[in-house]
Amino acid sequence: MKGALGQIMQQAQKVQDNIKRAQEEIARIEVTGESGAGMVKVTLDGRHQARKVEIKQEALGEDKEFLEDLVAAAINDAVQKLDAVTKEKMAAVTGGMGLPPGMNLGF
């Protein structure tokens, strides 16, 4: 049994290392969300930090509330894209683990 337990521990350490490596890779990713047919673009990094906001000149002619809505929609679009990339990368790492449904290991 000691041999089997040792193998499980080694496998768990390998998975943990792979998860850490994937998290570091995700932190370096940048995604851009947009709204208003590209009038507003927001770029986030993998830690959900805003890196860049672009507002086209024609958007500045709109009223304040409309522009605020465009910025919020662009942020939400970027967050959704980042979440999709994160799930994809983490699924590649944890794919063979046979985790129960709903168990997400913190990501």
C-alpha positions as CSV (number, residue, x, y, z in Angstrom):
1,M,0.0,0.0,0.0
2,K,2.9,2.3,0.7
3,G,3.9,2.2,-3.0
4,A,0.4,3.0,-4.2
5,L,0.2,5.9,-1.7
6,G,3.6,7.2,-2.9
7,Q,2.4,7.1,-6.5
8,I,-0.7,9.0,-5.6
9,M,1.3,11.6,-3.7
10,Q,3.7,12.0,-6.7
11,Q,0.8,12.3,-9.1
12,A,-0.9,14.9,-6.8
13,Q,2.4,16.9,-6.7
14,K,2.6,16.8,-10.5
15,V,-0.9,18.0,-10.9
16,Q,-0.3,20.8,-8.4
17,D,2.8,21.9,-10.3
18,N,0.9,21.8,-13.6
19,I,-1.9,23.9,-12.1
20,K,0.6,26.5,-10.8
21,R,2.2,26.7,-14.2
22,A,-1.2,27.1,-15.9
23,Q,-2.1,29.9,-13.4
24,E,1.1,31.7,-14.1
25,E,0.5,31.4,-17.9
26,I,-3.1,32.7,-17.5
27,A,-1.8,35.7,-15.5
28,R,0.3,36.7,-18.5
29,I,-2.6,36.5,-21.0
30,E,-4.3,39.6,-22.3
31,V,-7.8,39.6,-23.7
32,T,-9.7,42.5,-25.3
33,G,-13.5,43.0,-24.9
34,E,-15.4,45.4,-27.0
35,S,-18.8,46.9,-27.4
36,G,-20.7,49.3,-29.7
37,A,-19.2,47.6,-32.8
38,G,-15.7,48.4,-31.6
39,M,-16.4,51.9,-30.4
40,V,-15.1,50.9,-26.9
41,K,-12.4,48.3,-26.2
42,V,-11.0,47.2,-22.9
43,T,-8.0,45.0,-22.5
44,L,-7.6,42.9,-19.3
45,D,-4.7,40.7,-18.1
46,G,-5.2,37.3,-16.7
47,R,-5.5,38.7,-13.2
48,H,-8.5,40.8,-14.3
49,Q,-6.4,44.0,-14.2
50,A,-7.3,46.7,-16.9
51,R,-4.3,47.2,-19.1
52,K,-5.8,49.5,-21.8
53,V,-9.1,51.3,-22.6
54,E,-9.7,52.6,-26.1
55,I,-12.6,54.8,-26.9
56,K,-13.2,55.8,-30.6
57,Q,-13.8,59.5,-31.3
58,E,-17.4,58.9,-32.4
59,A,-18.3,57.4,-29.1
60,L,-17.4,60.7,-27.4
61,G,-20.3,62.4,-29.2
62,E,-22.8,60.1,-27.4
63,D,-24.4,61.0,-24.1
64,K,-22.7,60.1,-20.8
65,E,-24.9,57.2,-19.9
66,F,-24.5,55.6,-23.3
67,L,-20.8,55.8,-23.1
68,E,-20.8,54.4,-19.5
69,D,-22.9,51.4,-20.8
70,L,-20.4,50.8,-23.6
71,V,-17.5,50.8,-21.2
72,A,-19.3,48.4,-18.8
73,A,-20.3,46.1,-21.7
74,A,-16.7,46.0,-23.0
75,I,-15.4,45.1,-19.5
76,N,-18.0,42.4,-19.2
77,D,-17.0,41.0,-22.7
78,A,-13.4,40.9,-21.7
79,V,-14.2,39.2,-18.4
80,Q,-16.2,36.5,-20.2
81,K,-13.4,35.9,-22.7
82,L,-10.9,35.6,-19.9
83,D,-13.1,33.2,-18.0
84,A,-13.4,31.0,-21.2
85,V,-9.6,31.0,-21.7
86,T,-9.1,30.2,-18.0
87,K,-11.5,27.3,-18.1
88,E,-10.0,25.9,-21.3
89,K,-6.4,26.0,-19.9
90,M,-7.4,24.6,-16.6
91,A,-9.4,21.8,-18.2
92,A,-6.4,20.8,-20.2
93,V,-4.4,20.5,-16.9
94,T,-7.1,18.7,-14.9
95,G,-8.8,16.8,-17.7
96,G,-7.7,13.4,-16.8
97,M,-8.3,13.7,-13.1
98,G,-11.9,12.6,-13.0
99,L,-13.0,15.3,-10.7
100,P,-16.6,15.2,-9.5
101,P,-19.0,17.7,-11.2
102,G,-18.8,21.2,-9.6
103,M,-15.3,20.7,-8.1
104,N,-13.2,23.5,-9.6
105,L,-10.0,23.5,-7.5
106,G,-10.3,27.3,-6.9
107,F,-10.4,28.6,-10.5
